[in-house]
């Protein structure tokens, strides 16, 4: 699937993207705002990853520079893609330790919110966590499972990704921290997931997660949390496809959000 609103920018012969002065200024504004927003809220592993990446605040970072750090930490690489991609392509990339990144940056008009994952979301939201071995190992396992899953099974797998990689929390000894990229790249979601009393927060249970419907265009009414990121390692010892089949047999929970009005 290709984005209706944005077109990814090509890499030149040197593997670089030519970002405009306006895009560099927009990147600066996005990063400054979000760094202030996540202070004291993101998990330590995220901040450790940001330190390793040493992302520029002044200009949009290049994929090649990020890839050098990822190669030395978890052997992952970013893969430029033409905006939205289908499940086949998505799972194939993750199974080969390549994380898809659409090479376009949102416009000023979409500064606060964009449904499509842009370069800021992918790089600022996800790349720091990809330096973490537990997170990277789980993402690789997830890709390998998805490659061989049926279309129906992939929909249930997608919920596991949504509530961990995109919107995952950590709750330990009464302390809360954020690790999901969909939260960490959004000021509104950061404040809501971290501090609001409105959403439901539940201990991650795989079958429960897979049965929980979600919408992409609202603040999440439900979040699932781990005690530590190392719990992601433990998922290697779980038959996740058996969990998918069990969740499919039980069916979805009732939505905890209103129906979308066309």
N, C-alpha and C positions, 0 to 999 in steps of 0.2 A: 504494500500500500504506500502511496506517495502522498506527502503533505499537500493539502490544498492551498496553504497560505505561504509556505516557505520552500525555498529550494536550497539544498546543501551546496556548499562552496567546494570547488575542486581543489585537490592538492597539486602543486606544481611539480616540476621535474625533480626538485630537491626534497619533495615530500612535505612542503610547507603550504599553509593556507594564507592567502593574502587578505588580512582583515583591514577594514577601513578605519580611519581615524574616529569616525562616529561609533563603530563597533568597539574599538578599544576603550573609548570613553564610557560606553554603556557597560562593558565588562567591569570597568573600575567601579562604577556606581553599584552594580549588582553585588560584587564581591564585598565592597565596604559595608553595604547595608547588611548582608547576610552574616558576615563575620561578627558584627556587633550583636546580631540577633541570636546567634548560636552560642555566644560566650556563656560558659557555665551550664550549657544544656546538652551539647553533643558529648558523646562518649570519648574517653581518653584515646581509644584506638583511632578514632576519626582525627583528633588533633595530632596524634603521632604521625598519621599518614599525610596530613596537610604539611607538617614540618618536613617530611621526606620529599614531598613533591615540590615544595618551595614555589608554588604557583605565583606568577607575577600578578600584582594588583593593578599595575599601570597598563598592561596590554594583554590581549587574549593569548593564553599559552598555546604552544604548538604541540601537536600529537606526538611528534618524535621525541620531544623532551620528556613528556610524561611517560612514554613507552620505555625510555631508558631506566627510569626509576622502577617501574613495574617489573621490568625484566629482571632487575637485580633483587627484587623482594619476593615476588610470588610467581614470576614467569608469565604473567598476563600481558596482553597488548591491547591497545585500543584499535578498533577497526572502523574507519570512516564508512558511513552508509548513507544512502539517499533518503533521509528523513525516516518515516515509518517503514518497517519491514515486516514480512509475514513470519508466522511461527516457525516454518521450516528453516528460514535463514537465521532467525534469532537463536533457536536451539543449536543449530550447527555451529554458529560462532562461539557460543558459550562452551560447548563441548570441546572446542579446540583452544580454550583459554583466550578468546578474543571477545572484547566487550564492544558492542556496537555503539557508535557515537555519530549522531547526525551533525554535520558540520555547518549548521546555521545558528545564528544568534537571534533571539527574539528582538522585536522592534520596541521602540519606546512606548508604543501604544499597548504592547503586551507586557510591559515592565513588571507588573504585579502578579500576573497569572497567565500561564500558557498551558493548554491541555497537551500539546505535543511536546515530547522531550527534546529540548534544544541543547546546544553545546554547554551552556551554563549548568543546566540540570545534570547532564551526564558527567561533566568534568568536576564541578564543585560538589555535586551531590554524591557521586559514586566513587570517584577515583581514589580518594583518600582511603576508603574502606577496602578497595582492591589491593592495598599494600598489606592488609591483615590476612594472615594465613588461614585462619578459621573461616572468615568471610569468603575468601577466594576459593577455598576448598569446597565449601558448600555451593557456591555459584557454578563451579565446574561440574560437580555432581548433578546439580539441577539441569544443566545443559545436556549432559549425557542421558539422563532419564527422558528428557523431552524429545530428543531425536527419535527415539523408538516408540514414543507414546502415540496413541490414536488421537484424532481430532477432539473427541469428547474428553479423553483423559487429560489432554493439554489444557483444557479450560479449568479443570480442577487443580492442575499443577500451577496454573497462572495465579491462583489465589494464594498459594504458598509463597510465591515470589513477591506478590503484592504486599503481603503482610509481614514480610521479613526484609528483603532487599530494598523495597521502596518505602515501607511504613513501619519498620520495626523499632521497638523500644527495648531498653534494658531496665529492669527493676531489681535492685539488690539492697538489702538492709535499709529499706525505706528511702533509698536514693533512686532517682530517675535519670536516665540518659537516653539520647537519641542516636540511632545509627542508620535509619532508612534514608535513602537519597531523596525520596519524594518529600520527606519532612525537611531535611537539611538544606534543600535548595529553595524552600518556600518560607518567607517570614510568617505568613498567616498560619501555615500548618505547624511551624515550629512552636509558636506561642500556644496554639490550640492543643497540640499533642503533649506538650510539656506541662502546661500549667492550668488548662481549663478543667473545670469539674464536669463539663457536659459529656465528653466521650466516655465510652466504656473501655476499660483497660483490663485485659485478661491474660493469664499465663498461657504461653503458646502451647497449644495442643494441636497436633498435625491434622487430625480428622476434623476437629472443630474449625480450624482455619480453612480447610478445603471446602467446607460447607457454608462458609460465610460470604454472602454476596457483597459486592462493593460497587460504587460509582466513581468514575475518575474525575468528575467535575464538581465535587463538593469536598468540604473538610470531612475527614473520615470519622464516622460515628463510633467505630470500633478500632482499637489498636491491640496488638498482641505483643507480649514482652518475654524476653529471656532473662535469666539471672546473670549470665555472662555470655559473651560471644563464643566462648569455647563450647557451649552447647551445640553450636552449629556443626562441630566435628562429630558429635554423637549421631547426627542424622545419617552418617555413612553406615551406621550399624542398624538402621531402620529400613524395613522394606517399604519404601515410600510409594511404590506402585500398588502394593497391597492396601496401603492407606487410601490411595486414590479410588480403588475399587470399592472399598468399604464406604467412603464418603459418597460415591455415586449411588450405592445401594440405599443409603439413608436419605439422600436428597438434600437440598439446600435448606438452610434456616430461613425463616421469614426475614425479609430485608428490615434493617433498622433505620431506614431512611425513606422519605417519600418518593413516590414514583416520579420519574422525570417527565415534565410537561413538554410536549413537542412544540 
